[in-house]
Amino acid sequence: SYFEYEGKRYSHIINPLTGMPLEDQVAGVTVVHPGHATVADAVSTVFSILGPDEAERFLRDRGREEFPEGLEVVLFTVKENRELETVLLSLDASGQVRVSRP
């Protein structure tokens, strides 16, 4: 969900570092976490703030510890030309992180 103000799109998510709505960098995040919808919801909000590169770094650094069951993430980012880019992040139960940008 978003709103527009003076020609710019802003997310309904507030960046805790700035206190301002997120600008139109991440258009959406979907997270699948086995058995824990509340965890998936929280992770999708955090990854919206972090963006794909920091989300990947988080999974590589702390993913196995935080999500021992694994996790699947789809991020939709907005490129400078306003096209959407899809980033897939996958953390399996062994702690292996896979990234693809189809």
Stockholm file with secondary structure:
# STOCKHOLM 1.0

chainA/1-102         SYFEYEGKRYSHIINPLTGMPLEDQVAGVTVVHPGHATVADAVSTVFSILGPDEAERFLRDRGREEFPEGLEVVLFTVKENRELETVLLSLDASGQVRVSRP
#=GR chainA/1-102 SS CEEEETTEEEEEEECTTTSSEEETTEEEEEEECTTCHHHHHHHHHHHHHHHHHHHHHHHHHHHHHHCTTCEEEEEEEECTTSCEEEEEEEECTTCCEEEECC
#=GC SS_cons         CEEEETTEEEEEEECTTTSSEEETTEEEEEEECTTCHHHHHHHHHHHHHHHHHHHHHHHHHHHHHHCTTCEEEEEEEECTTSCEEEEEEEECTTCCEEEECC
//
